[in-house]
Amino acid sequence: MEKQHIPVLLSEVLATLDPQPGESYLDLTAGYGGHASKILDVTRNYKNSVLVDRDEFATDYLKSKFPLETKIENTDFYNAVLQLIECGKTFDIILADFGVSSPQLDMENRGFSFKYDSPLDMRMNQKQNFTAADVVNKYNERELAEIFAKYGEEKPGHAKLLAREIAHHRPIKTTKELAEIIIKKSRYTKVHPATKVFQAVRIVVNDELTQIAKTLPLIPRLLNQNGRVGIITFHSLEDRLVKDYFKKASNLGEESELKIINKKPIIATPQELVINPRARSAKFRAATRN
């Protein structure tokens, strides 16, 4: 599993968050531990660190990878933050990587990727009942067009065309079926025509943007003074939420909770893109607690 997962922007994350021996660490989307392992290699403070992921495959792997004293939580990051605040926990470093992990994309049966002929699933938390099949087969044409335009950032006219075509071909059972329907009604560019629709459906299935919007204002309550928070996003909708929140939280004069570390988002170097093409859309923003 470790060979399949290459953490994005790893050197930039380490340089910016600057972990020190003894510091406490919270990873809100720990995945398969790529960033966490390198940060904890420096801090060595497993006892006061928490690794969170809503994917049970990921947390099972984390439990086998890290010492028993490391606290590992199988829940979504919003509920994890609420629980930690209620317990009065604070941390020196907080990291969130809002992308889909490489193993999620590469597991055929998870239905995240149009590379495979898989059931329409896309659940990060496999305990929930709501799947991509529910969105694709039960949403009406107007609802589909709206989510394709809003969350996939498709042009409204094309979003309506795709919604109509999908509704006409129901029931749709697999990722390949869905992708082929989209391809027939789309122009092929550098980006696969199904990318935006798959992104939109995945966001709806996992309630991703709502989770981010609710979580961001709570983060300062979990940070020690001079603590650092870093957030990695993979599309403009996520990045806009982070950018706007950081700007708001740092522009309140003496009442500002955060101070932005990097005014512009950090992106992958050409060298990283050679070994990890999935980093091409990653953006990293960071701030410190006042």
C-alpha positions in Angstrom: 0.0 0.0 0.0 2.8 2.4 0.8 4.2 2.1 -2.7 0.9 3.1 -4.2 0.7 6.4 -2.2 3.0 9.3 -2.9 2.1 12.3 -0.6 1.9 15.5 -2.6 4.0 18.6 -1.9 5.8 16.7 0.9 9.0 18.7 1.0 7.0 22.0 0.9 4.7 20.8 3.7 7.7 19.9 5.9 9.5 23.2 5.2 6.4 25.3 5.8 5.0 23.6 8.9 8.5 23.1 10.3 7.8 20.3 12.7 10.0 20.2 15.8 10.8 17.4 18.3 8.0 17.0 20.9 5.3 18.9 19.1 1.8 17.5 18.9 0.2 16.8 15.5 -3.3 16.5 14.1 -3.8 15.0 10.6 -7.5 15.5 9.7 -7.2 13.4 6.5 -4.4 11.0 7.3 -5.1 8.6 4.4 -2.2 6.1 4.3 0.1 8.2 6.4 2.4 9.7 3.8 2.6 13.2 5.4 2.0 11.9 8.9 4.9 9.5 8.9 7.4 12.2 7.9 6.1 14.7 10.4 6.0 12.2 13.2 9.5 11.0 12.3 10.6 14.5 13.4 8.3 15.1 16.4 8.4 11.6 17.8 5.4 12.6 19.8 3.0 9.8 19.0 1.1 10.0 22.3 -0.1 13.5 21.7 -0.9 13.2 18.1 -4.2 12.2 16.3 -4.7 10.8 12.8 -8.1 11.0 11.3 -9.7 9.4 8.3 -13.3 8.4 7.4 -12.1 5.6 5.1 -11.9 2.4 7.2 -9.4 0.9 4.8 -7.1 3.8 5.6 -7.5 3.7 9.4 -6.9 0.0 9.4 -3.7 0.6 7.6 -2.7 3.4 9.9 -3.1 1.2 12.9 -0.7 -1.3 11.4 1.8 1.4 10.5 2.1 3.6 13.6 2.8 2.8 17.3 -0.1 1.8 19.4 0.1 5.0 21.4 -0.9 7.0 18.3 -4.6 7.9 18.5 -6.3 7.0 15.2 -10.0 8.0 14.6 -12.2 6.5 11.9 -14.6 9.5 11.3 -15.0 12.5 9.0 -12.8 15.5 9.8 -15.7 17.7 10.8 -16.9 15.4 13.5 -13.3 14.7 14.6 -12.8 18.4 15.1 -16.0 18.7 17.2 -15.0 15.8 19.4 -11.4 17.2 19.9 -12.7 20.6 20.8 -15.1 19.1 23.3 -12.2 17.2 24.9 -10.2 20.4 25.1 -7.4 19.2 22.8 -5.0 21.5 21.1 -2.1 20.9 18.7 1.1 22.5 17.4 0.6 21.3 13.8 -2.6 20.6 11.9 -2.7 19.3 8.4 -5.6 18.5 6.0 -5.3 17.1 2.5 -8.7 17.3 0.9 -7.9 15.2 -2.2 -8.8 11.6 -3.0 -6.0 9.3 -2.0 -4.1 7.3 -4.6 -5.3 4.0 -3.1 -8.9 5.1 -3.3 -8.5 5.9 -7.0 -6.6 2.7 -7.7 -8.9 0.3 -5.9 -11.2 -0.9 -8.7 -14.2 -1.7 -6.5 -14.3 1.8 -5.0 -15.8 3.4 -8.1 -13.8 6.7 -7.9 -12.1 6.3 -11.3 -13.3 6.0 -14.8 -10.2 3.9 -15.7 -12.0 0.8 -14.4 -15.4 -0.8 -15.0 -16.5 -0.6 -11.4 -19.8 -0.2 -9.5 -20.8 3.5 -9.1 -19.8 3.9 -5.5 -17.3 6.8 -4.6 -18.0 6.6 -0.9 -15.0 7.7 1.3 -16.9 6.3 4.3 -18.1 2.8 3.2 -20.5 2.6 6.2 -22.8 5.2 4.6 -25.6 4.0 2.3 -25.7 6.9 -0.1 -23.5 6.1 -3.2 -22.7 7.6 -6.7 -25.4 5.2 -8.1 -28.0 7.1 -6.1 -26.9 10.4 -7.5 -26.6 9.2 -11.1 -29.9 7.2 -11.2 -32.2 9.1 -8.8 -31.4 12.8 -9.2 -33.7 14.4 -11.8 -32.2 16.2 -14.9 -32.3 19.6 -13.3 -30.5 18.4 -10.1 -27.9 16.7 -12.2 -27.3 19.7 -14.4 -27.0 21.9 -11.3 -24.4 19.7 -9.6 -22.4 19.3 -12.8 -22.2 23.1 -13.2 -21.7 23.9 -9.5 -19.3 21.1 -8.4 -17.9 20.0 -11.7 -17.6 23.5 -13.1 -19.1 22.4 -16.4 -20.6 25.1 -18.6 -24.3 25.3 -17.9 -25.4 24.3 -21.5 -23.1 21.2 -21.5 -24.1 20.3 -18.0 -27.8 20.2 -19.1 -26.9 18.1 -22.2 -25.0 15.6 -20.1 -27.8 15.4 -17.5 -30.3 14.8 -20.2 -28.2 12.1 -21.8 -27.6 10.3 -18.4 -31.3 10.4 -17.6 -32.0 8.8 -21.0 -29.7 5.9 -20.4 -30.7 4.9 -16.9 -30.2 2.7 -15.1 -26.5 3.2 -15.2 -24.6 0.7 -13.1 -20.9 1.2 -13.6 -18.2 3.9 -14.0 -17.4 2.7 -17.5 -21.1 3.1 -18.6 -21.2 6.6 -17.1 -17.9 7.6 -18.7 -18.9 6.4 -22.1 -22.1 8.3 -22.1 -20.2 11.5 -21.3 -17.5 10.9 -23.9 -20.0 10.5 -26.7 -21.4 14.0 -25.9 -18.1 15.8 -25.2 -15.0 17.1 -26.8 -11.7 15.3 -25.9 -9.2 17.8 -24.5 -6.1 17.3 -22.3 -8.4 16.4 -19.5 -10.6 13.3 -19.8 -14.2 14.4 -20.6 -15.6 12.5 -17.6 -13.4 14.2 -15.0 -15.7 17.1 -14.1 -18.8 14.9 -13.8 -17.0 12.4 -11.7 -15.7 15.2 -9.5 -19.2 16.6 -9.1 -20.8 13.3 -8.2 -18.0 12.5 -5.7 -18.4 15.9 -4.0 -22.1 15.2 -3.5 -21.7 11.7 -2.3 -19.2 12.7 0.4 -20.6 16.2 1.2 -17.1 17.5 0.7 -17.5 21.2 0.4 -20.0 21.5 3.3 -17.6 19.6 5.5 -14.8 21.9 4.6 -16.9 25.1 5.1 -18.0 23.9 8.5 -14.6 22.8 9.6 -12.4 25.7 8.7 -13.7 28.2 11.3 -13.2 25.7 14.1 -9.5 25.1 13.4 -8.1 28.0 15.4 -9.7 26.5 18.5 -7.5 23.4 18.1 -4.2 25.3 17.5 -1.8 26.3 20.2 -0.3 29.8 20.1 2.2 29.9 17.2 0.8 26.6 16.0 0.7 26.0 12.3 -2.1 24.8 10.0 -1.6 23.6 6.4 -4.3 22.7 3.9 -3.9 21.0 0.5 -6.7 21.3 -2.0 -7.1 19.9 -5.5 -9.7 22.0 -7.3 -10.7 25.7 -7.3 -13.9 25.1 -5.2 -11.9 23.8 -2.3 -9.1 26.3 -2.7 -11.5 29.2 -2.8 -13.0 28.2 0.6 -9.6 27.9 2.2 -8.3 31.2 0.6 -11.4 33.1 1.7 -11.3 31.7 5.2 -7.6 32.4 5.8 -8.1 36.0 4.5 -11.1 36.6 6.8 -9.4 35.1 9.8 -6.2 37.1 9.3 -7.8 40.5 8.5 -9.4 41.3 11.9 -6.5 43.4 13.3 -5.7 42.6 16.9 -8.6 40.1 16.9 -7.2 38.1 14.0 -6.9 34.4 14.9 -4.5 33.5 12.1 -1.5 34.9 10.2 -1.0 33.7 6.7 2.4 32.2 6.0 2.3 32.0 2.2 0.3 34.8 0.4 0.2 32.7 -2.8 -0.6 28.9 -2.8 2.4 26.6 -3.1 2.2 24.3 -6.1 4.2 21.2 -7.2 7.6 21.6 -8.8 8.2 20.2 -12.3 10.4 17.6 -10.7 7.6 16.4 -8.5 5.2 16.2 -11.4 7.5 13.8 -13.2 7.2 11.2 -10.3 3.7 12.2 -9.1 1.4 13.5 -11.9 -1.5 13.6 -9.5 0.1 16.6 -7.8 -0.5 18.8 -10.8 -3.6 20.5 -9.4 -2.5 20.5 -5.7 -2.3 23.9 -3.9 -1.0 24.3 -0.4 -1.9 27.2 1.9 -0.7 27.6 5.5 -1.2 29.9 8.5 0.0 30.3 12.1 -2.2 30.9 15.2 -1.8 34.4 16.8 
